Amino acid sequence: MMDLGRLRALHAVAVHGSVGGAAAALGFTPSAVSQQISKLERETRTVLLERQGRGVVLTDAARELADTAQRVLALVEQAEVTLEEQRGQAVGRLLVAAFATGARGLLPRALADLRERCPELDVRLLETDPYLAAELVARGEVDLALVQDWPTVPLPVQDGLSRMDLGSDPVDLLLRAEHPLAALAVVPVARLCGQRWISVPPGNICHDWLVRTMREAGEEPDVVYQVGEFETQIALIEAGLGIGLVPRLGRGPLPPGVVARPVVPEPARRVFTLWRTQASRRPAITAALEAMRERWRER
């Protein structure tokens, strides 16, 4: 009989495309994941991973086994949900994925509340972009995701997932105090044309929103600095290297010389959670959702 942990490791490699990515998602070291795969190869007498450059690729047999592993893990999850529901307590492991500012601005207190209420629940956190977070939930690699999108750039959500809307997160224009646009109490989107932008890299939902918004205003945005962290963006803005649109959630005090101005029409992200519908009865899911909802209301 094949070991469930080894099947989980193979499935994670298939989902994340690398041993390192699988290790980060599972909370293991890359060496531990490699050992699990090696044991599975001996167990099945089948080559599952092949070297390709500096990485590895799954063989055809491994892909078929990973597909089977996904179905097996789904059945195991159903059994775990039933048992946990019968006990009426949140136990086991709960892996939560979240976008960076959500992880910083909402989850610390929410997860602390959850730990106090459910001491037998082992909660893990994975910071990742909403696009990937939604896929990880759908594939069973993550139990719950805190995500965000924009009305004009909705996040694709697969069938079989449920969501709980938390609310909207306004976004402000950040710029140096001596910048000409800082003299305006409110900045129309049309006035943002011709600017040098500091934004997240392509492939991020916030970057997609900026590009679409400026195209609607009649211009392709000139993103001269592509930075993943908003704190680094603010440092570049402080240095006078450009302007940026930065959400309020998870944003700390602005440095001297940097000001925030509202934009019209007001840009605002939609913040919500995703989980697999079949796990809706799981006490750990309901407890985590309640903790997030309570802390969001306090904002």
C-alpha positions in Angstrom: 0.0 0.0 0.0 1.4 3.4 -1.0 2.1 5.9 1.8 -0.3 8.8 1.9 2.4 11.3 2.9 4.5 10.3 -0.1 1.5 10.7 -2.4 0.9 14.2 -0.9 4.6 15.1 -1.6 4.3 14.0 -5.3 1.0 15.8 -5.7 2.6 19.0 -4.3 5.5 18.8 -6.7 3.0 18.4 -9.6 1.0 21.4 -8.4 4.0 23.7 -7.7 6.3 22.5 -10.4 9.4 22.1 -8.2 10.6 20.3 -5.1 11.3 23.7 -3.5 7.8 25.0 -4.2 6.3 21.8 -2.8 8.4 22.0 0.3 7.3 25.6 1.0 3.7 24.7 0.6 3.9 21.6 2.8 6.1 23.2 5.5 9.0 20.7 4.9 12.5 21.1 3.7 13.3 20.3 0.0 15.5 17.4 1.2 12.5 15.9 3.1 10.3 16.2 0.0 13.0 14.6 -2.2 13.3 11.7 0.3 9.6 11.1 0.2 9.6 11.0 -3.6 12.6 8.6 -3.6 10.8 6.3 -1.2 7.7 6.4 -3.4 9.9 5.5 -6.4 11.2 2.5 -4.6 7.7 1.6 -3.4 6.2 1.7 -6.9 9.4 0.6 -8.7 8.8 3.5 -11.0 10.9 6.6 -12.0 8.8 9.6 -11.0 11.2 12.6 -11.3 13.8 13.3 -14.0 16.5 15.9 -14.0 16.1 18.8 -16.4 18.7 21.6 -16.1 18.7 22.7 -12.5 15.3 21.4 -11.8 13.2 18.3 -12.1 10.2 17.2 -14.2 7.6 14.6 -13.6 7.5 11.5 -15.8 4.3 10.4 -17.5 3.9 7.8 -14.9 4.3 10.4 -12.1 1.7 12.6 -13.7 -0.8 9.8 -13.7 0.0 8.9 -10.1 -0.3 12.6 -9.1 -3.8 12.7 -10.6 -4.7 9.7 -8.6 -3.2 11.2 -5.5 -5.4 14.3 -5.9 -8.5 12.1 -5.9 -7.3 10.1 -2.9 -6.4 13.3 -1.0 -9.9 14.6 -1.7 -11.5 11.4 -0.2 -9.2 11.7 2.8 -10.3 15.3 3.3 -13.9 14.3 3.3 -13.3 11.7 5.9 -11.3 14.2 8.1 -14.2 16.7 7.8 -16.7 14.1 8.9 -14.6 13.1 11.9 -13.8 16.7 12.9 -17.5 17.6 12.6 -18.5 14.7 14.8 -16.0 15.8 17.4 -17.3 19.3 17.2 -13.8 20.7 17.7 -11.3 22.4 15.3 -8.3 20.0 15.3 -5.6 18.9 12.9 -3.8 21.2 10.5 -5.2 24.2 8.7 -3.1 25.8 5.9 -4.0 29.3 5.1 -2.8 31.2 2.0 -2.9 35.0 1.9 -1.7 38.0 -0.2 1.0 40.0 1.4 -0.9 43.0 2.8 -3.7 40.8 4.0 -1.2 38.6 5.8 0.2 41.7 7.5 -2.9 43.9 8.0 -5.5 41.3 9.0 -4.2 37.9 9.8 -1.8 38.4 12.8 -4.6 39.2 15.2 -7.1 36.9 13.5 -4.8 33.9 13.7 -3.9 34.8 17.3 -7.6 34.7 18.1 -7.9 31.4 16.4 -5.0 29.9 18.3 -6.6 31.0 21.6 -10.0 29.6 20.7 -8.7 26.3 19.1 -5.5 25.3 20.9 -5.5 21.9 19.2 -5.6 23.4 15.7 -2.2 23.6 14.0 -2.5 26.7 11.7 0.1 27.4 9.0 0.4 30.5 6.8 1.6 30.7 3.2 2.0 34.1 1.6 1.2 34.1 -2.1 -0.5 36.0 -4.9 -4.3 35.6 -5.2 -4.1 33.8 -8.6 -2.0 31.0 -7.1 -3.9 31.0 -3.8 -7.2 30.3 -5.6 -5.6 27.4 -7.6 -4.0 25.9 -4.4 -7.4 25.8 -2.7 -9.0 24.2 -5.7 -6.3 21.6 -5.9 -6.5 20.8 -2.2 -3.0 22.1 -1.3 -4.4 24.9 0.9 -7.4 24.7 3.1 -8.4 28.4 3.2 -7.3 31.5 1.2 -7.5 35.2 1.9 -7.6 36.8 -1.5 -8.4 40.1 -3.3 -9.4 41.2 -6.7 -10.8 44.3 -8.4 -14.3 44.8 -10.0 -12.6 45.3 -13.4 -10.2 42.4 -12.8 -12.2 39.6 -11.1 -10.2 36.7 -9.7 -11.1 33.4 -11.6 -12.7 31.1 -9.1 -13.2 27.4 -10.0 -16.3 25.4 -9.4 -16.4 23.7 -6.0 -15.2 26.7 -4.1 -17.1 28.8 -1.6 -16.4 32.4 -0.7 -17.1 34.9 2.1 -16.8 38.6 1.2 -15.1 40.7 3.9 -15.3 44.1 2.3 -13.4 46.7 0.2 -9.9 48.0 0.7 -9.5 51.6 -0.7 -6.4 52.5 -2.6 -4.6 55.9 -2.4 -2.2 57.6 -4.7 1.1 58.0 -2.9 3.6 60.7 -4.1 6.1 63.2 -2.9 4.6 66.3 -1.2 6.2 68.6 -3.8 4.8 66.6 -6.7 2.3 68.8 -8.7 -0.5 66.3 -8.2 -0.1 66.6 -4.4 -1.7 70.0 -4.6 -5.0 68.4 -5.5 -7.4 67.3 -2.8 -8.7 64.5 -5.1 -6.9 63.3 -8.2 -8.9 62.3 -11.2 -7.7 59.2 -13.0 -7.2 61.2 -16.2 -4.6 63.3 -14.5 -2.5 60.2 -13.9 -1.4 60.0 -17.5 2.2 60.7 -18.3 3.5 59.6 -14.9 6.3 57.2 -14.0 4.8 54.4 -12.1 6.1 52.2 -9.3 4.1 49.0 -9.2 4.1 45.2 -8.6 5.5 43.0 -11.5 3.3 41.6 -14.3 1.4 38.5 -13.4 0.2 40.1 -10.2 -3.5 41.0 -10.0 -2.7 44.6 -8.8 -0.5 45.1 -11.8 -3.2 43.8 -14.1 -5.6 46.3 -12.6 -3.2 49.3 -13.0 -2.7 48.4 -16.7 -6.4 48.1 -17.4 -7.3 51.3 -15.6 -4.7 53.4 -17.4 -5.6 51.9 -20.7 -9.2 52.9 -20.2 -7.8 56.4 -19.5 -6.1 56.2 -22.9 -2.5 55.4 -22.0 -0.2 52.5 -21.5 1.3 53.0 -18.1 5.0 53.5 -17.9 6.0 51.1 -15.0 9.6 52.0 -14.5 10.1 50.1 -11.2 8.5 46.7 -10.7 8.6 45.8 -7.0 6.7 43.1 -5.2 6.5 44.6 -1.7 4.5 47.8 -1.1 6.9 48.9 1.6 9.7 48.9 -1.0 7.4 50.8 -3.4 6.9 53.5 -0.7 10.6 53.8 -0.2 11.1 54.4 -3.9 8.3 57.0 -3.9 10.0 58.7 -0.9 13.1 58.9 -3.0 11.1 60.8 -5.7 11.5 58.1 -8.3 7.8 57.8 -9.3 4.2 57.5 -8.0 2.2 54.5 -6.9 -1.2 53.3 -6.0 -1.0 51.6 -2.6 -3.9 49.9 -0.7 -4.6 50.9 2.9 -4.8 47.4 4.3 -1.5 46.5 5.9 0.0 49.9 5.1 2.1 51.5 7.9 2.6 55.2 8.6 3.9 57.1 5.6 7.5 58.4 5.8 8.1 62.2 5.9 7.6 63.9 2.6 5.2 61.2 1.2 1.5 62.1 1.1 -1.6 60.1 0.2 -4.3 61.5 -2.1 -7.7 59.9 -3.0 -8.4 59.1 -6.6 -11.7 59.4 -8.5 -13.2 57.2 -9.5 -12.1 55.6 -6.2 -10.1 52.4 -6.7 -10.8 49.7 -4.1 -9.9 46.1 -3.9 -12.4 43.4 -2.9 -11.2 41.3 -0.1 -12.7 37.8 0.4 -11.9 34.2 1.5 -12.1 31.0 -0.5 -12.3 27.4 0.6 -13.5 24.1 -0.8 -17.3 23.7 -0.5 -17.0 20.1 0.6 -15.0 21.3 3.7 -17.7 23.9 4.7 -18.8 21.8 7.7 -15.3 21.5 9.1 -15.1 23.3 12.4 -11.6 24.6 11.7 -12.9 26.4 8.6 -15.8 28.0 10.3 -13.7 29.1 13.3 -11.1 30.7 11.0 -13.7 32.5 8.9 -15.3 33.9 12.1 -11.9 35.1 13.4 -11.2 36.9 10.1 -14.7 38.4 9.9 -14.5 39.8 13.5 -11.1 41.3 12.9 -12.2 42.8 9.6 -15.1 44.5 11.3 -12.8 46.1 13.9 -10.9 47.9 11.1 
